[in-house]
Amino acid sequence: MVGDSNPKIIQIDGLTMEPLQLSDLDSLTAIWSDPEVTRFLPSRGKPIPREKVERASASFVEHWEKRDYGIWKIVEDETDKMLGYCGLRYLDELNEVELLYGLAKTHWGKGIATKAAKASVSYGFNEANLNRIIALALPENEASKKVIEKTGFKYEKQIHIFNLDGLYYSIER
């Protein structure tokens, strides 16, 4: 559910989604330093260096400033700990808005990514007035494909992007 006082803050089942900030760099670096987390990212299992995480974080912050949507950090209300991220970004390479997400491995399999993905898509359609959102996954990433399908996306085609062969899904308003 979108927060009443700030529509960019979303509350879902003991979790809060807030726009990712530069102050979240350490948490995001920790998540992206785990080879299990990065094995389905373009780095293909290599930890992402802090400098690249810093550039990504800056681009996420800039995205919020340029557009009415972006990447949220997912925070557990009870501990105030960042569990991962989820959100929407404009993908220049495809001229499309993409859903993306990632969680620390300790939080996999709990339905968090699916809840956050659904909240992100709802925000995209209802707050940012988007008409279409895509999602990309590697064919071997079964967990990600489940999140995408549970969120309501439909498979469209195979795609080659970022030097990877992937699956392309979409959902429309």
C-alpha positions as CSV (number, residue, x, y, z in Angstrom):
1,M,0.0,0.0,0.0
2,V,1.3,3.4,-0.9
3,G,1.9,5.7,2.1
4,D,-0.5,8.5,2.6
5,S,2.0,11.2,3.4
6,N,4.6,10.2,0.8
7,P,3.4,8.2,-2.2
8,K,7.0,7.1,-2.9
9,I,7.0,5.1,0.4
10,I,5.2,1.7,0.2
11,Q,4.2,-0.4,3.2
12,I,3.7,-4.2,2.7
13,D,3.5,-6.8,5.4
14,G,6.1,-5.7,7.9
15,L,8.3,-4.2,5.2
16,T,8.8,-0.6,4.0
17,M,9.9,0.3,0.5
18,E,11.6,3.6,0.2
19,P,13.5,5.2,-2.6
20,L,17.1,3.9,-2.6
21,Q,19.6,6.6,-1.4
22,L,23.4,7.0,-1.6
23,S,23.4,6.3,2.2
24,D,22.4,2.7,1.3
25,L,25.7,2.1,-0.4
26,D,27.1,-0.2,2.3
27,S,23.9,-2.4,2.3
28,L,23.8,-2.7,-1.5
29,T,27.5,-3.4,-1.6
30,A,27.0,-6.2,0.9
31,I,24.2,-7.7,-1.2
32,W,26.1,-7.5,-4.4
33,S,29.2,-9.0,-2.9
34,D,27.6,-12.4,-2.6
35,P,28.4,-14.6,-5.6
36,E,25.1,-16.4,-5.1
37,V,23.2,-13.1,-5.5
38,T,25.2,-11.9,-8.5
39,R,25.3,-15.2,-10.5
40,F,22.1,-14.1,-12.4
41,L,23.3,-10.5,-12.9
42,P,25.6,-9.4,-15.8
43,S,28.6,-9.9,-13.5
44,R,27.7,-13.7,-13.6
45,G,28.7,-14.6,-10.0
46,K,31.5,-12.2,-9.5
47,P,31.1,-9.7,-6.6
48,I,30.3,-6.3,-7.9
49,P,33.1,-3.8,-6.9
50,R,32.1,-1.0,-4.6
51,E,32.9,1.6,-7.3
52,K,30.3,0.0,-9.6
53,V,27.8,-0.2,-6.8
54,E,28.4,3.5,-6.1
55,R,27.8,4.4,-9.7
56,A,24.6,2.2,-9.8
57,S,23.4,3.8,-6.6
58,A,24.0,7.3,-8.0
59,S,22.1,6.4,-11.2
60,F,19.2,5.0,-9.1
61,V,19.0,8.3,-7.1
62,E,19.2,10.3,-10.3
63,H,16.5,8.2,-11.9
64,W,14.0,9.1,-9.1
65,E,14.9,12.8,-9.7
66,K,14.3,12.5,-13.5
67,R,11.2,10.3,-13.5
68,D,8.3,9.6,-11.2
69,Y,9.5,6.1,-10.4
70,G,12.7,4.2,-9.5
71,I,14.4,1.6,-7.3
72,W,13.3,1.2,-3.7
73,K,15.2,-0.3,-0.9
74,I,13.2,-3.0,0.9
75,V,13.5,-2.5,4.7
76,E,12.3,-4.9,7.4
77,D,10.3,-2.7,9.8
78,E,11.2,-4.8,12.9
79,T,15.0,-4.5,12.4
80,D,15.2,-1.4,10.1
81,K,17.6,-3.6,8.0
82,M,17.8,-3.4,4.2
83,L,16.9,-6.8,2.8
84,G,17.2,-5.9,-0.8
85,Y,15.8,-3.7,-3.5
86,C,13.1,-3.7,-6.1
87,G,11.6,-1.2,-8.5
88,L,11.3,0.2,-12.0
89,R,13.9,1.8,-14.2
90,Y,13.9,3.1,-17.7
91,L,16.1,0.8,-19.8
92,D,17.6,2.9,-22.6
93,E,18.8,-0.1,-24.5
94,L,15.2,-1.3,-25.1
95,N,13.2,2.0,-24.7
96,E,11.1,0.2,-22.0
97,V,10.5,0.4,-18.3
98,E,12.0,-2.7,-16.5
99,L,11.1,-4.3,-13.2
100,L,14.2,-5.3,-11.3
101,Y,14.8,-6.7,-7.9
102,G,17.3,-8.5,-5.7
103,L,17.5,-9.7,-2.2
104,A,20.2,-10.8,0.2
105,K,20.4,-14.6,0.1
106,T,19.2,-14.9,3.7
107,H,15.8,-13.6,2.6
108,W,15.2,-15.8,-0.5
109,G,12.2,-18.0,-0.6
110,K,10.0,-15.9,1.7
111,G,7.8,-14.2,-0.9
112,I,9.4,-10.8,-0.3
113,A,10.5,-10.3,-4.0
114,T,7.0,-11.2,-5.2
115,K,5.3,-8.8,-2.8
116,A,7.8,-6.0,-3.7
117,A,7.4,-6.7,-7.4
118,K,3.6,-6.5,-7.2
119,A,3.9,-3.2,-5.2
120,S,6.3,-1.8,-7.8
121,V,4.1,-2.7,-10.7
122,S,1.1,-1.2,-9.0
123,Y,3.0,2.0,-8.3
124,G,4.1,2.1,-11.9
125,F,0.6,1.8,-13.3
126,N,-1.3,3.8,-10.6
127,E,1.1,6.5,-9.5
128,A,3.6,6.9,-12.4
129,N,0.9,6.3,-15.1
130,L,3.0,3.7,-17.0
131,N,1.2,1.6,-19.6
132,R,3.7,-1.2,-19.9
133,I,6.5,-2.8,-17.9
134,I,8.9,-5.5,-18.8
135,A,11.0,-8.0,-16.8
136,L,14.0,-9.9,-17.9
137,A,15.4,-13.1,-16.5
138,L,18.1,-15.7,-17.4
139,P,16.5,-19.0,-18.5
140,E,18.2,-20.9,-15.6
141,N,16.9,-18.5,-12.9
142,E,13.9,-20.4,-11.9
143,A,13.2,-18.3,-8.8
144,S,13.2,-15.1,-10.8
145,K,10.9,-16.5,-13.4
146,K,8.4,-17.5,-10.6
147,V,8.5,-14.0,-9.2
148,I,7.9,-12.5,-12.7
149,E,5.0,-14.9,-13.4
150,K,3.4,-14.5,-10.0
151,T,3.4,-10.8,-10.5
152,G,1.3,-11.2,-13.7
153,F,3.9,-10.8,-16.4
154,K,3.6,-12.9,-19.6
155,Y,6.5,-14.4,-21.5
156,E,7.0,-12.8,-24.9
157,K,10.3,-13.8,-26.4
158,Q,14.0,-14.6,-26.0
159,I,16.4,-11.6,-26.0
160,H,20.1,-11.0,-26.1
161,I,21.1,-8.0,-23.9
162,F,24.1,-7.1,-21.8
163,N,26.0,-10.0,-23.5
164,L,23.5,-12.5,-22.0
165,D,20.7,-14.6,-23.5
166,G,17.6,-13.9,-21.5
167,L,13.8,-14.2,-21.4
168,Y,11.6,-11.2,-22.0
169,Y,8.3,-10.8,-20.2
170,S,5.8,-7.9,-20.2
171,I,2.7,-6.7,-18.4
172,E,0.3,-4.0,-19.5
173,R,-2.1,-1.8,-17.5
